[in-house]
Amino acid sequence: MSHHDTFADRLMAAEHVDAKRKERYEMEMRKILSQTLTPARRTAYAVGAVFGLLVGVDFGVLAVTLHITGAYALFGRAVFAVLAVLALAWGALAGRIAIRGTVDLTKDRTAVARLVWYFSVLISVVALFVGGLELKYGSGKWSAFTAVIGLAYLIAGGLFVIRNLVQQSELRIREKLLEIDLRLADMDEEMRKSRA
């Protein structure tokens, strides 16, 4: 049971909360936790979904059919397989958002942040691996460059995750403020009834 369900259940079970106030709470929570997409953003999510699905299928085909030989063949196939899974997951998420026409600011944003983080970690690992191969078998002049690229992806992914955590904290604060507002309204109503 999530934090939102717990408060909603308590609110609905409370005897002194009338239907009007309960309806107001649910409406305010929908405003806080979801964002309706404009037609342009909905189209962008639909295009992103199609792109994600096409890229996912492409990476999946590459993971199976790519002719890689040598000691690193398994690593190359595994990288393409993971990229396929990430792209398909993005396609499914973006498609669900486009069809629904709203973004769930808690679940959808967290799912996007996770996908970005997984992708960033994967790219960082691949960059470090390629840099290591360049250092071992090549001239070594590109190994530092690939390490910097990997680090840049890792930092960007980490910043995206931190941004999501801040946004989730803001949503929880807004929910708590709404809860306090409703409690104050209940107390005000009870005080008015007791004076009368």
Secondary structure as UniProt FT lines:
FT   HELIX           3..13
FT   TURN            15..16
FT   HELIX           19..33
FT   STRAND          34..36
FT   HELIX           39..65
FT   TURN            71..72
FT   HELIX           73..100
FT   STRAND          102..104
FT   TURN            105..106
FT   HELIX           107..137
FT   TURN            141..142
FT   HELIX           143..195
//
